[in-house]
Amino acid sequence: MTGPTGQTPARAHTPALTDISSATISDTSPDTQDFDLIIVGGGVAGLSVLLSLPAQTRVALLTKAALGESNTRYAQGGLAAPVGPDDDPDLQLRDTLTAGAGLVDEAATRAMLAEAREAVAWLVDQGTQFDERVHASASAETAASADPVQALATRYDLTLEAAHSRRRVLHAHGDATGAEIERALVAAARSRPHTTVYEHALALDLALDAQGACVGVDALVSGQIMHLRGTRGVALANGGAGRLWLRTSNPAGATADGVALAWRAGAALADLEFCQFHPTTLAVDSPDGQPFLVSEAVRGEGAWLRNTRGERFMPRYHPDAELAPRDVVARAILSEMLAEDAPSAFLDLRHLSADEVRARFPSITAACKARGLDLATDLIPVAPAAHYYMGGVVTDIWGRTTIPNLYAVGEVSCTGVHGANRLASNSLLEGLVFGRRAARLIAGAAAASEAARDWPTTPALTGPWVDLEYVIMPHGEPDTPIASAVRATTQRVMWQHASLRRDAEGLATALERLRALAAGGPYDPETANMLLVAQGVTLAALSRTESRGGHYRTDCPEREASRDGRHTMLWPTHTPRTARVAQAGEAGQGEQQEATHAVHV
């Protein structure tokens, strides 16, 4: 087994975290375990892989916290799918292309939407209980029993979210969709045979064989280093990078671990500059210290945004007002906050029925109440926060990365379906569909597509090469404490210079400070992951000298049509201390260059 720099990993190179506690393994388990497949991550993507595999497949599932604690759990609004009677995949494709600002991969999106209805019906079959129409007819019940896919159009309540042209968003318990999906899939996973779940386990490094194929993962479980090996490889489903920024809607574990794991192993990455900042997280302290997001669906049901003067401002920024794409709304809120030196803007639902508001959004109503607010009758203070990471590990439409036997699904991946700005509620669908597709390929059941058998040597997302440089650092020793101060500094730097508004001077300053922090390691693995990916975000943002979707440069405020479809590619090699980095630049500049790592060992 060799690492990304050609060196054989040593156990002393692998750190420990003080908050990693227990796992569902026996005390007598040796430190090496063999399986068919290792899945890292227990959200909708990882669980969709697991539950779509043949029952006899021996699987190890690693979750960083308890099983059920993931970004999926916190998805409030819903799952977007073309299931309504007035909807079809082409309409959702059109909306996705529009929101994605010229960077959506159309072939990947068509593949996702072609399987959307069947995948949602499978999700229902796994036990997910979406909210049904209040006055569903008897014929809907008949259709449900005869054809579950057809029943989607008549049985379930569909809502509208920003940038959607149809009511196509399935939801559960009003505004707890992710939690309901997670509940159903976790219950199914716990009863699945031949599955070992390692809870509170931290994946440290991917294991590669002499040919560069992924054969497993090394992980920290209950203070013990475990070497988990998979004859069919590893599926990364541990997305989430919101904790790179000071303000985020993500839980504490979203420290970009999956992207960092793949990068150190030598996988290609794409579009790291694109993080979606959700416009409306509650701008008041939480009783438990956790951030709370106010769903897109609140504006979909008619809420307005107001500034501190009480003015409804979104009509000045976009013809769709509050239902404009998320990047537009987030920057508009920030502009109003800066103009008034205000800590927030405000959501206003006072013109809507109070009873209907509270019934439709029970979780948000409860969260507001815990902060002394009434969602239906008060102005609700909100501000943007890092929410969803569009960049990630490059994959094809079967979840394959550029490393043999390494798969990536969900938020950790970059399939191209989100482009530069994710369409609201497309993320749950992406994890669901591509998780199921990856499982079919892993199980050898994807013979219908001959192209599935041969992953090309270059990814579908391509761009000219440029010379970029970053710093990586080794992990700390097993007793390395969590570098809380370094994390906090990283988050402040990223929020100040690489969030909703960026420019070359600020990004260069951020990169210099991040490199200095990295050179001061070694750090605990999560901090090391954050610093590595933060540098990648900053480098990619520096190299994209235009504004597009979630990436806004005040010094380059216009979108350049010549860069439509041109992705920022970071392509490392297995050569020690070198990597190749590709960037979407001018057409015809396809030459390749080698970029030097400053590697501190």
N, C-alpha and C positions, 0 to 999 in steps of 0.2 A: 504494500500500500504506500503510495506517495502523495504528498500534499501538493498544493498549487505551485510551490517553488521547487519541487523535485526532492524535497527533504522528507525523511521518514519522521512522522509525528512521534513525539515522546510524551509519556504520560505527565512529566513535569511541566510540559508546555500547556497543559489543560487546567483552567482555573475553576474555582468553585464560587458559588454564590451563597451568602449567608441565609437567604430566604427560600432556598430550595429545600423542601421538607420530605415528603413521602411519595411513594408510588405503589401501584398495584402489582407488585412483584413479591415473590416469596423471599424470605431471608436467606434461603439456601441457594438462590440463583447465582451461578457463576458470573463473572464479569463480561463474558462473551455469550451472546445469544444469536441463534440463527433463525431467520424467517424467510418467507418468500418476498415480502415487501415491507419497507419501513415508511410510515406516513408521519410527517412532522406537522402537527397542527390539527386542532379538533373543532374547527368551524364548519360552515356549510360545505366548503370545498373539500377538506380532508375527509369529512364524514361521508360525503357523496362518493368519493373514491372507495372508501372502505365498504360501504353498503352496496356498491354496484359490482364488487368482485364476487367470483364464485365462493360459496360458503366454505369450501375446503381450503381456501387460500390462507396461509399462515401469515398473520399481519401483526406488526408492532405499531401501535399508535402512541406518539409522544405528544403530550400537551404541557405547555409551560406552566399553567395553573391547574386548577381542578377541571376535569372534563366538563365542558359546558360554558366555561369562561373564555370568550373569544370576541373578536370584533363583530361576529355575526349576532351575538346575543344583544348587542346594543343598537342594531339596525331597527329603527322605529317604523319608518314610513311604509315599507313594503317591498314587494318583489314585482318588477315590471315584466309583463309578458303579453304577447298579442293574443289574448284569449277572448276578448269581448266580441259581441256579434257585429260591431261596426269596425273591427280592427283586423289587421293581418300583419305578417312579418315585414312586408315592404313598408308599411306605414311606420312601424317602430324603427326599421332601418333608416328611413328618412330622418326621423327625429334624432337618432343616434349620430348620424353623419353631421347634422346641423350643430348639435351640441359639441361634437368632438373637434370642431374647428380645423378641418382639413387634414387630420392625422388618423382618422379611424381607418382600420384595415377592413375593407368591405367584405372580403372573402371570409375572414374570421367571424365577422358580425353576422353574415348570412348563415354560417354554420351554427352559430349560437341560436339564432332566432328560428331556424328550421326545426330545432329540437326542443324549443321552449315549451310548447304545450304538452308534449309527452313527458318532459322532465317535471313540469309542475304536477301533472297527474301522478307521477311516481312519488313526488314529495307528499302528496295527499295520501297515497297508499302507505307511506311510511308512518302515517299518523298525524301529519300536520293539519291543524284545524283552522283554516282561513275563515274570516268573517263572511257569513252568508247574507244574501239579500233578505231584507226584512219580510218582503212579501213574495218570496219565491213560490212559483206555482207548482202544482202537483206534477205537471209535465216535466219540470226540472228534476224532481226526484226520480221520475221514470228514466229520464235521460242519464242521470248519474249512475243508476244501476246498470244501464245498458252500455254506455260508452263514457267512461270517466273523462276522456279528453273533451268530448262534446259538452259534457256537463259544466265545464269551466265557464262557458259563455252564458249560462243561465242561472247557475247556482250561487255564484260568489259575488260579493259586493266589490266593485272596482272604484278606485278613486283616481284623482288627477294630481299630478305633480308638475313642477316647473319644467318647461321645454317639451312636454309631452302634448301631442295633438289629440289624444284620446284618453278616456278614463280606462287605464289598463293596469293599475297598481293593485295587486292583491295585498290584503293586510289581515292582521290577526289581533284580537283583543284590542281593537281600535288602533293603538300605536305601539304594540309590542310584538311586531312581526318576527324580528330576528330571534327574540327569546322563545317564541312558539316553535319556530323552525328548529332551533337548537334543542329545545326540549324533546321534540319528536325524534330527531336523529340520534340524540344521545341515548334515549330509551332503546331505540333499535340497535344501536352499537353495543350496548351493554349485554344484550341477549345474543349477540352474534358469536358463533363458535370460532375456535382457532384464532382468537384475537386477544392479544395482551396489551393492556392499556397502561402506559407509564405516565402517571400524573405528576405534576410538579417536577417535570424533567426538562432540562435545558440542553438542546442540541448544541454541541460545541464546534464540531468540524465534520465535513463529509469525508468518507473514506473512498479513495480511488485505487484501482488496481494499476498494474504496470502499463496497461494500454490506455489509461486515462478514463476508464469507465467507472461509474459510481457503484460501489458495492456495499455501502452502509453508512452509518453515522456513529460518531462517538458522542456520548451524552453524559450529563451529570445527573444522577438519580440518587436521592437520599445521601448526598455527600460522596457517592461512589461513582467512579468512571465506568460506564458500561459501553461495550463495543457491540453494537447491534448491526448484524450483517443481513443483507437481503439479496437473495439470488436473482431477483428481478429488479433490484435497485431501490431507489428512494423517491418518494413523492413529497415535495415541499408544499405545504399548505399553510405556512406560518407567516402570512402577510401582515401588513400594518406597520407604518413608520411614523405615525403622528407624534410620537414622543420625541422626535428630533426637534420639534418646535415648542416654544414656551406655552402657547395656548393650543389645546387640542381637545377633540371630542373622544379620543381613543383611550382605552384602559391602559394601566401602567405597563403592561407587557409589550406594547407596540413599539419596539425599539429596533425595527428594521433587521431582525435577526436572519430571516430567510434570504433576503437580498445579500447580506454580508456573507452568509454561508456559501451561497452559490458563487459570489465574486471571488472569495478566497480559493475556491476549488477550480476556478477558471472558466466559469460560464459567462456567456455574453449577457449584457444588460442593455436596457433601452429606456430612453425618455425619463431619466431620473430627475429632470428639472420640473416635471409635472406632478405637483401635489394639489389636490382639490381642497380648498378652504371652505368649510361649510359656513354659510352666511349667519346662521342663527344658533349659537350656543348661549345658554343662559349666562349673563354677565353679572351674576351675584354668587357669592360663596355658597358652596354646597355644605350641608351638615356633615357629610362624610368625606369631604375633600375631593370627591370625584367630579369630573366635568359632566355636564348634562346638555344634550343636544335637543333643540326644538325642531321637530321633523319638518321637512319640506312640505309634507302633507298639510300642515297648518296653513301655509300660504295657498296651497292647492284648494283648500276649502274656503278661501276668501279673506284671510288675514291681510292687513295692510302693514307697511313699514312707515314709521314716522321718526323724525329727528327730534332734538330737544326743544325745537320751536313748535312742535306739534304738526309740522308739515308732512304730508304724504309725498315722499320725494322720488320713489322709483319711476313714476311716469316721465321724469326728466331724463332718466338714464337709458330707458329701453321701451319700445312700444308694447312689450309684454308685461311691463311693470314688475310686480312681485313674482311673476311666473317666468321671468327671464332666466337664462342659464345661470348656474350657480356662481361662476367666476364673475359675471357681471354684477350680480346682487351683492356678493361679498365685497367687491371693490367699491361699489356704490355706498355701502354701509360705512366702510373705512373712510371714504372721502367725506361723508357727513360728519363722522366722528372727528376727523382731523380739522375740518373747517370750524367746528364748534368747540374744539378741545374737550370733547365729551368722552366718557368711558364706554358709551354704548349708543345704539339706536333702540327703537322700541317696536315690538309687535303689538298691533292693535286688533283685537277681536270683538270689541265692544259693540260693533254694528251687527254681529251675528247672534243667533239664539243662544243664550247662556246654557240652557239645558242641553241643546244639541252639541255645543262645544265640549262640555264636560263628559257627555256620553261618548263622543267620537274620540276624545283624547284623554282617556283616564290616567295613563301613566304620566303624561306631561302635566295634567291638572294636579296630580299628587306631588310631583316634583316642585311645581310652583308653590303649592300650599306649604310644603316643608320649608320654603324660603319666605313665607309670609305674603305670598302673592296669589291672586285669583286669576287664572288664565282667561276667564270669560269677561271679567269686569275691570281688570287693571291693565295698564300699559306694562308690557313685559320687556325688561332690558335684555338686549341680545347683542352679540358681537361675533365676528368671524373667528374661526379656529381651524387648525389643520385637521383634516377629516379623512380623506381617502387618497391613497397613493396610486396614481395612474402608471408610473414607471415601475420597472421591476425586471425579472428574469425573462429573457426572450424565450418564447415557446412557439411551436406550431399549433395547429388546431387540435392536436391530440395531447397537448400538455408536455411534449418533449422539449427539453432544453438543448443547448449545443454540447452538452456532456452526455455520452451514451448512458442510458439507464438512470438518468436523473430527470424527474418530471417536476413541473411547477404548475399549480392551479390556484385560482382565486387571486387575492390582492397581491400576493408575492410575485405573480407572473405579469408579463407584458404581452398579451395576445394581440393588442392593437384595437380591441373593441371599444376602448374608452377614448382613444385619441388623446387630445390635449385637454379634455374636459368631460368627465364622466356624466352621462345622462342619468338623472336621478333614478335610483332603484334598479339600475342595470347590474349592480355588483353582485347581489344575491343570485341573480340568474346566471351570471358568468361563472361563479363558483360551482353552482349546481350543474350546469350543462357540461362544462369542461372537466369537472371532476368525474362525471359519468363517462365522458369520452375517454379520458385517460385510463379509467378502469377497464374499458373494453379493449383498449390497445394492450395494456399490461396482461390481461387475461387471454390475449390471442384471439379476441372475438371481433376484430376490426377488419376482417379480410375483405369486406365490401369495398374498401378503398385501398387499391394497390399502392397509392402514394403514402399510405400510413406505414409502409414497411421500410422506407428509406428516407431518413431525415437528411436533407441536404447539408453540405458542409458549411453553407452560409445561410443565415436566417432570412426569412421573408422581409423583415424590417431592415433596410439597408441605407447606408449613407456614406459619404466620403470620409476618409480618415483625417484626423487632425492630431497634433502632438499635445497631449495633456499630461500633467504630472500630479501625483498625490502621495500621501504618506500612509503606510500601513504599519501597524505595530503588533508585536506578539501578544498572545494572551498572557495574563499574569499567572503566578503560581496558584496552586489550589486554595491557598488561604488568602488570596488577594481580596481586600475589602472592596465593597461597592464604592466607586469613585463619585459620590453624590455631587460634590462641588464641580467636578469636571463635566458631569452631565448637565448641571444647571447652567454652566457657562456655555456649553454647546447649544443648549436650547435658546438662550438669550441671543447668542450670535446669529443663529438661524432665523429667529423671529425678527431681529432688527434688519438683517441684510438679505435674507433669502426667503421671504414669505410673500405677502400679497403684492408688494412693490419692490422692484429690484433695479439696480443699475450697476455698471461695470465697476465703479469705484467701491461701492459697498460690497459687492461680491468678491472683489480682490482682497479687501480687508478681511472679510469672513474667511476666505481660504487661507490667508496668512495665519489667522488666529487658530483655525482648526488644525493646520499643520503643526503649529507650535504645541498645541495641546496633545496631538497624537505622538509627537516626538518625546513627550514627557512620560509615556507609558513605561512598563506594561500596566494595563488596567483589567478590571473584571470583564468578562466576555460581553455583557450587554453594553457597557460603556465603549468598549473597543468597536463593537458593531455600529453603534451610533456615530462614532467619529469617522469610521470608514465611509459609511453611506452618506453622511453629511458632506464630506469632501466631494463625493460623486455628484450629489445634488448641485453643489456650488459650481463645480467644473462644468457640468452640463448647462447650467444656467448662464455661465459666462460665455459659453460657446454658441448659444442660440441668441443671436443679436437681432431679435425681433420680439414682438409680443403676440402670444397665441394662447387661448384657453387659460389654463391655470398659471401660465408663465407670463408675467407682465413686467416689461422693462421700461422704466420712465425715460431712459435715454434712447430707447428704440421702440416707441409706442405703437408703431404700425405693424400689422401682419403682412408678411411678404408672400405673395401668391406663388412665387417661384419655389418656396419651401413647403408647399402643400405636399403631403405624403412623404416628406423627408424627415426621418427619425434620427435622434441622437443615439448613437451606438457606442457602447463601451465594450470592447472585445479583448479580454485578457488572453494571454497565451500561457502555456505551462513552462515557458522558458523562465528560469530564475531571474527575478528583479526586472522583468519587462512586461509590458502590456501594450496592446493596440487599442486605440480609442477612435471610434468613428463618429462623425457629427454630420447632421443634416446641413450642408452648406450649399454652395452654388453648384448647379448642375454641371456635370462633366468633370468635377474635381474628385476623381475616384482613387487617387494614388494612396498607397498605404505607407504609414510611417510607424516607427517604433517609439514608444514613450517610456521613459525610465521611471520606475518606482524609486522613491527614497525609502528603502526598507530598513527599519530599525530592528536589529536582532541582538 
